Amino acid sequence: MTASFTTDRMLRFGDCDISGTAYYPAYMNILNGVIEEFWTVIGWPWHEIIWEERWGTPTVHLSCDFSKPSLFGEILTFRLYVMKVGKSSLRLRHIILFEKEVRWTGEQVLAASWLDKHTSMLWPLDVKTKLESLVVPVELLPVIPRG
């Protein structure tokens, strides 16, 4: 099944520990960049929604499973699948690969939030419509391999 969004990231020196292995906090920073790029590609760049419209999409849940180490210089493919769009939430599945080998997976929930009030908000109608058009039916979602 085609992912809702796919992008590549090279593991840089600063993403790795002294052995050249990806350091998991760096993975979270890279994933955040992937999410930011996803929002830009679908038409809502963070610099606009944050500074002009004053809403954002903080992570309210994140679970990850790491299946094999990734190394300095490898180019990882991040596949993002929109699983479900709620009134103010967005459930995503992530599958991260090096070549065709799964390196880690995750599920994440983002919440639409007013930045000044620090409260949840309903998705703007145009945003919700776009997100719903990207939902991958559950029966077509790739199964996350478990250890």
Secondary structure, DSSP 8 states (H G I E B T S, - for coil): ---SEEEEEE--GGGB-TTSBB-HHHHHHHHHHHHHHHHHHTT--HHHIIIII-EE--EEEEEEEE-S--BTT-EEEEEEEEEEE-SSEEEEEEEEEETTEEEEEEEEEEE-EETTTTEE----HHHHHHHHHTB--GGGS------
